[in-house]
Each structure stands twice: as C-alpha cells, then as structure tokens.
C-alpha cells in the first residue's frame, strides 16, 4: 500500500500511524475511509477501509492521498484538495495537482 507523502488526515483521526499500520496489515477499522487516486480517467475515489481487504487491492494496492474518520470528513478533504488545486493551478485537475506536489 502506498501513501501520499503529504497525506491529508481528517480531524477525527487521532493516531495516523496506527491507522496506516492497520491498513497495511488489513486489520479491520470501523469508520475509517481512504481517499485514493483513481486508476481510470476520474480524479479521486473514496473507499471504506474494509474494501481494501479484498484480494484485488492486495495485488493492486491503491495510492492513498487521504485518511478520514467518516464519509463526510472524506468529502471535506476532497473539497479541500480541489480548492487548493484551483488556487494554485486555476483548474481542478486533482491528479495532476497531487502528483506535481510529490
């Protein structure tokens, strides 16, 4: 599993290192959502962390750019990323913005 260098973390996530360790070991966590770069033409995707326990995601790990303590918080993080991208580039190409920040 790959994590964004400047990982976006929601306010309700208390111990991000513990959450990352549990994500890497496929341990269950209630209420944790991840924001990932989409593999297709879309920009970002929001998943509940339980979805990442499927075999497909073990073989094809997602690139996680954000961790949130709930779905609404994940949407707020995506909104924050979009606002930052628009302010910096004048467009909402979120993938380009995040990958340029590496």
C-alpha positions as a printed NumPy array, in Angstrom:
array([[  0.   ,   0.   ,   0.   ],
       [  1.384,   3.371,  -0.976],
       [  0.724,   6.591,   0.885],
       [  0.984,  10.159,  -0.366],
       [  3.962,  11.978,   1.057],
       [  1.851,  14.887,   2.367],
       [ -1.04 ,  12.686,   3.456],
       [ -4.302,  14.522,   4.138],
       [ -5.674,  13.432,   7.513],
       [ -9.091,  14.226,   8.918],
       [ -9.52 ,  15.908,  12.286],
       [-11.202,  12.862,  13.835],
       [ -8.281,  10.514,  13.061],
       [ -6.342,  10.505,  16.319],
       [ -3.361,   8.216,  15.598],
       [ -2.493,   8.259,  11.909],
       [  0.476,   5.887,  12.312],
       [ -1.755,   3.266,  13.913],
       [ -4.351,   3.658,  11.15 ],
       [ -1.672,   3.322,   8.447],
       [ -0.249,   0.208,  10.125],
       [ -3.707,  -1.358,  10.312],
       [ -4.365,  -0.52 ,   6.66 ],
       [ -1.091,  -2.194,   5.662],
       [ -1.903,  -5.342,   7.657],
       [ -5.567,  -5.475,   6.531],
       [ -6.864,  -5.129,  10.068],
       [-10.477,  -4.032,  10.37 ],
       [-11.298,  -0.476,  11.393],
       [-14.725,   0.999,  11.858],
       [-15.401,   4.384,  10.356],
       [-12.1  ,   4.83 ,   8.506],
       [-12.332,   5.977,   4.901],
       [ -9.468,   6.425,   2.476],
       [ -9.164,   8.799,  -0.458],
       [ -7.236,   7.328,  -3.365],
       [ -6.11 ,   8.372,  -6.805],
       [ -8.381,   6.795,  -9.38 ],
       [ -6.735,   4.387, -11.809],
       [ -9.029,   5.488, -14.636],
       [ -9.947,   8.893, -16.008],
       [-11.691,  10.044, -12.838],
       [ -9.872,  12.1  , -10.223],
       [-10.25 ,  10.67 ,  -6.706],
       [-12.203,   7.865,  -5.089],
       [-13.428,   7.407,  -1.527],
       [-13.451,   3.877,  -0.079],
       [-14.289,   2.413,   3.277],
       [-11.133,   0.715,   4.516],
       [-12.865,  -2.707,   4.59 ],
       [-12.984,  -2.649,   0.795],
       [ -9.185,  -2.684,   0.715],
       [ -9.183,  -6.146,   2.299],
       [-10.323,  -7.688,  -0.988],
       [ -7.823,  -9.752,  -2.937],
       [ -7.771,  -7.284,  -5.855],
       [ -6.483,  -4.463,  -3.645],
       [ -3.823,  -6.698,  -2.094],
       [ -2.446,  -7.398,  -5.565],
       [ -3.076,  -3.846,  -6.851],
       [ -2.567,  -1.528,  -3.891],
       [ -4.132,   1.919,  -4.214],
       [ -2.23 ,   5.176,  -3.839],
       [ -3.766,   6.712,  -0.724],
       [ -3.755,  10.511,  -0.538],
       [ -6.077,  10.96 ,   2.458],
       [ -7.483,   9.254,   5.532],
       [-10.731,  10.317,   7.18 ],
       [-12.753,   9.282,  10.2  ],
       [-16.035,   9.214,   8.278],
       [-17.521,   9.634,   4.828],
       [-18.496,  13.268,   5.359],
       [-14.992,  14.064,   6.532],
       [-13.572,  12.347,   3.435],
       [-15.776,  14.533,   1.227],
       [-14.495,  17.615,   3.073],
       [-10.899,  16.535,   2.422],
       [-11.634,  16.111,  -1.297],
       [-13.199,  19.577,  -1.272],
       [-10.072,  20.961,   0.423],
       [ -7.822,  19.329,  -2.201],
       [ -9.972,  20.75 ,  -5.012],
       [ -9.811,  24.252,  -3.531],
       [ -6.013,  24.044,  -3.168],
       [ -5.638,  22.776,  -6.739],
       [ -7.831,  25.562,  -8.093],
       [ -5.951,  28.23 ,  -6.143],
       [ -2.568,  27.007,  -7.328],
       [ -3.28 ,  25.961, -10.937],
       [ -6.524,  27.695, -11.827],
       [ -8.101,  24.328, -12.665],
       [ -9.425,  21.312, -10.799],
       [ -7.188,  18.595, -12.199],
       [ -6.687,  16.969,  -8.808],
       [ -4.49 ,  14.105, -10.009],
       [ -2.067,  16.492, -11.687],
       [ -2.016,  18.751,  -8.639],
       [ -1.279,  15.902,  -6.229],
       [  1.343,  14.241,  -8.423],
       [  3.11 ,  17.583,  -9.016],
       [  3.364,  18.028,  -5.242],
       [  5.474,  14.856,  -4.875]])
